[in-house]
Amino acid sequence: MKLNPKTNDAYRLLHDGALALARAEQQGIRLDEAYAKRKHFQLSKKIEILEAKFRKSTFCEEWRLSIGGKSPNIYSNAQLSYFLYKIKKLRPASATQSGQGSTDEDSLSQLNIPELDILLQIRKLKKIRDTYLEGFVREAVDGIIHPSFNLHLVRTFRSSSDRPNFQNIPKRDKEAMMICRKALFPRPNHQLIEVDLSGAEVRIAACYHQDPTMIKYINDPTADMHADMASQLFMIDHFDKSLPEHKYLRSATKNGFIFPQFYGDYYKNCAENMAHKWGKLSKGRWKSGQGIAMPNGSLSDHLISKGIKSLEAFETHVKKIEDDFWGRRFRVYAKWKDRWYARYLRYGYVDLFTGFRCSGIMSRNDSINYPIQGTAFHCLLFILTALDKEIFRNGWESRIISQVHDSIIIDVEPRELSLIINTIKYITAVDLPKTWNWINVPIEMAIETAEVNRSLAYIK
């Protein structure tokens, strides 16, 4: 991993960004230590109850007998994998790099064993308690957490965080997110806001591949790529995302097909993810009444009426959609991926539009995704650094306190709220594309706020 020797811009961005993030680290974020310790105690009690329930189950008794009558270590992935896949002869949903059956959350949930759901809940609560809440309390100084932010450790030239890892606070799991974020507060009589560039990678990708279909989707506010693909994948003639069922399938398509395809996944994984994880359908042949509810019956009823009667048939259908996705809909994007990977194979590195160079051993997906991921983060870092300069230049009391993947968290003096928001919008809409004229689509952000003196959990 080396800096592109042709430009000083990359160094300047990292230099200024490191200074801005150092100030955010110095400022820190306020911790409600009493809440964190109280919640730690409550989670411990809940874990004890769940452990006792699990150990009384028939499943755990079978596990105990399979290892000679000894009490099983319910936190040992190796022991659990052996019991599930060697003793019970279950078919693993996925395998580890060593070829063993996986015991990650997704793999275990797909086995549809109630006792494993208890085990997954125990794991989740332990991680909230031991990794997050304990980490917050351990690292707090006078009631303030000062997480470190690094710009020199990630191959894509994105950031990382430690002591504690503030970027690893749960976001997808709502229960875990709320428990953790409820411990974090602004300074007294201030409020927290979050600036989210979560859609930036799709837009930055368009700057690289310049696919006209993608650019049209981005620039046309009436177009909806996720809805169009959901209609095609689930064979819905009149797709209406105002319907809860159709809105759900749109999310399934976005997260189960479109984004995985962009990042290099393939039809079989996408089909299983959409049908099983999202659609709640079995892995074999489907029967009437299975899966999530639809406006007229169940998902299985709908798909069977379209001639799709099993997961295998759905995989064949998704394969055709995948071929159309890259062969017709986004063929310019597909050709760019081929050219980009060929360039990496020839030179052994890829250059980012922001002046960085990634080199070393990379897979095809890595060589394509690294520049997009890195460049999207650099847009966020540009905004963060420019905002930090404006805050200190103007003598404002508001302070940047964190950068979490695609977002910036700011501790705002309420009287400065409109100033901060307008400054962020100007930097994003005017300064950013003016500095980097290769940006050919608008970079948009969502700004969410919490009320004065409310925790990070109440940003909306």
Residue pairs with C-beta under 8 A, 6 or more apart in sequence:
1 155
1 157
1 357
1 358
1 359
1 360
2 349
2 357
2 359
3 10
3 11
3 355
3 356
3 357
4 10
4 351
4 352
4 355
4 356
4 357
6 355
7 355
8 355
9 354
9 355
10 157
10 352
10 354
10 355
10 356
13 354
13 355
13 378
13 381
13 382
13 385
14 151
14 152
14 157
16 385
16 389
17 151
17 381
17 384
17 385
18 151
19 385
19 388
20 384
20 385
20 388
20 389
20 400
21 149
21 151
21 159
21 384
21 403
22 149
23 388
23 399
23 400
24 149
24 388
24 399
24 400
24 401
24 402
24 403
25 146
25 147
25 148
25 149
26 146
27 399
27 400
27 401
27 411
28 141
28 144
28 145
28 146
28 147
28 401
29 144
29 145
29 147
29 184
29 185
29 186
29 401
29 402
29 409
29 411
29 456
30 143
30 144
30 145
30 184
30 185
30 186
30 187
31 136
31 137
31 140
31 143
31 144
31 145
31 183
31 184
31 185
32 182
32 183
32 184
32 185
32 455
33 137
33 140
33 143
35 182
35 183
36 133
36 136
36 137
36 183
37 137
39 129
39 133
39 179
39 182
39 183
40 129
40 133
40 134
40 137
43 125
43 126
43 128
43 129
43 133
43 179
44 129
46 125
47 122
47 125
47 126
47 129
50 118
50 121
50 122
50 125
51 74
51 122
53 118
54 60
54 74
54 115
54 118
54 119
54 122
55 71
55 74
57 115
57 118
59 113
59 115
59 116
60 72
60 74
60 115
62 83
62 87
62 88
63 72
63 80
63 83
64 70
64 71
64 72
66 83
66 87
67 79
67 83
72 79
72 83
73 79
74 80
74 119
74 122
75 123
77 103
78 100
80 103
80 119
81 100
81 101
81 102
81 103
84 90
84 92
84 101
84 103
84 111
85 91
85 92
85 100
85 101
90 101
90 111
92 101
92 102
92 107
93 102
93 106
93 107
93 110
93 111
94 101
94 102
94 104
94 106
94 107
95 101
95 102
96 102
101 107
105 120
105 123
106 277
108 116
108 119
108 120
109 116
109 117
109 120
109 277
110 276
110 277
110 283
124 173
124 175
124 176
127 176
128 170
128 176
128 179
128 180
131 168
132 164
132 169
132 170
132 176
132 179
132 180
133 179
133 180
133 183
135 164
135 165
136 145
136 164
136 180
136 183
136 184
138 164
139 145
139 146
139 147
139 163
139 164
145 164
145 166
145 184
146 163
147 161
147 162
147 163
147 164
147 165
147 166
147 402
148 161
148 162
148 163
149 159
149 160
149 161
149 166
149 402
149 403
150 159
150 160
150 161
150 162
151 157
151 159
151 381
153 160
154 160
155 358
155 360
155 370
156 358
156 369
156 370
156 373
156 374
156 377
157 352
157 354
157 356
157 358
157 374
157 377
157 378
158 373
158 374
158 377
159 167
159 377
159 381
159 403
160 167
161 167
161 168
161 403
161 404
166 402
166 404
167 403
167 404
167 405
169 177
169 180
169 181
169 404
170 176
170 177
170 180
171 177
177 457
178 457
181 455
181 456
181 457
181 459
182 455
182 456
182 457
183 455
184 455
184 456
184 457
185 192
185 453
185 454
185 455
185 456
186 192
186 411
186 412
186 450
186 453
187 411
188 453
189 414
189 452
189 453
190 398
190 411
190 412
190 413
190 414
190 452
190 453
191 411
191 412
191 414
191 417
191 449
191 450
191 451
191 452
191 453
191 454
192 409
192 410
192 411
192 412
192 449
192 450
192 454
192 455
192 456
192 459
193 409
193 410
193 412
193 417
193 420
193 421
193 447
193 448
193 449
193 450
193 459
194 407
194 408
194 409
194 410
194 447
194 448
194 449
194 459
195 383
195 407
195 408
195 409
195 410
195 424
195 445
195 446
195 447
196 406
196 407
196 445
196 446
196 447
196 448
197 376
197 379
197 380
197 383
197 406
197 407
197 443
197 444
197 445
198 406
198 407
198 446
199 444
200 376
200 379
200 380
200 406
200 443
201 372
201 373
201 376
202 214
202 218
202 262
203 218
203 376
203 441
203 442
203 443
203 444
204 372
204 375
204 376
204 379
204 443
205 214
205 262
205 333
205 372
206 214
206 215
206 218
206 440
206 441
207 353
207 375
207 438
207 439
207 440
207 441
208 336
208 340
208 353
208 371
208 372
208 375
209 332
209 333
209 336
209 337
210 332
210 336
210 440
211 330
211 331
211 332
211 333
211 336
212 332
213 329
213 330
213 332
213 333
214 330
214 333
215 440
215 441
216 223
217 223
217 224
217 225
218 441
218 442
219 441
219 442
224 241
224 250
225 258
226 250
226 251
226 253
226 254
226 258
227 239
227 241
227 246
227 250
228 239
229 253
229 257
229 258
229 321
229 325
230 236
230 239
230 246
230 249
230 250
230 252
230 253
231 237
231 239
232 321
232 324
233 253
233 257
233 274
233 317
233 318
233 321
234 249
234 253
234 299
234 302
234 303
235 302
235 303
235 306
235 308
236 246
236 249
236 302
239 246
239 250
240 246
241 247
241 250
243 295
245 292
245 293
245 294
245 295
246 295
248 278
248 292
249 278
251 278
252 274
252 278
252 279
253 274
255 278
256 270
256 273
256 274
256 277
256 278
257 270
257 273
257 274
257 318
257 321
260 269
260 270
260 273
261 270
261 322
261 325
261 326
263 365
263 369
264 364
264 365
264 368
264 369
266 322
267 315
267 318
267 319
267 321
267 322
268 315
268 318
268 319
270 318
270 322
271 311
271 314
271 315
271 317
271 318
271 319
272 283
272 311
272 315
274 314
274 318
275 281
275 291
275 311
275 314
276 282
276 283
276 311
278 292
279 291
279 292
279 299
280 290
280 291
280 292
280 299
281 290
281 291
281 299
281 300
281 311
282 290
282 311
283 311
284 310
284 311
285 309
285 310
286 300
286 303
286 304
286 309
286 310
286 311
287 300
288 297
288 298
288 300
288 301
288 304
289 297
289 298
289 300
289 301
290 298
290 299
290 300
291 298
291 299
291 300
292 298
292 299
293 299
294 301
294 302
296 302
303 309
303 314
307 313
308 314
308 317
326 333
326 334
327 334
337 368
340 350
340 367
340 368
340 371
341 364
341 367
341 368
343 350
344 350
344 362
344 367
348 359
348 360
349 357
349 358
349 359
349 360
350 357
350 358
350 359
350 362
350 367
350 370
350 371
351 357
351 371
352 358
352 370
352 371
352 374
352 375
352 378
353 371
353 375
353 436
353 438
354 374
354 375
354 378
354 436
356 374
356 378
358 370
358 371
358 374
362 370
376 406
377 406
379 432
379 436
379 439
379 443
380 403
380 406
380 407
380 408
381 403
382 427
382 431
382 432
382 435
382 436
383 408
383 424
383 427
383 428
383 432
383 445
384 400
384 403
384 408
386 427
386 431
387 400
387 408
387 410
387 420
387 423
387 424
387 427
388 400
390 396
390 423
390 427
391 398
391 399
391 400
391 420
394 419
396 413
396 416
396 419
396 420
397 413
397 416
398 410
398 411
398 412
398 413
398 416
398 420
399 410
399 411
400 408
400 409
400 410
400 411
401 409
401 410
401 411
402 408
402 409
403 409
409 456
410 420
412 420
412 449
414 452
417 449
421 447
424 445
424 447
425 445
428 443
428 444
428 445
429 442
429 443
432 439
432 443
433 439
433 443
448 459
448 460
449 459
449 460
450 456
450 458
450 459
450 460
451 458
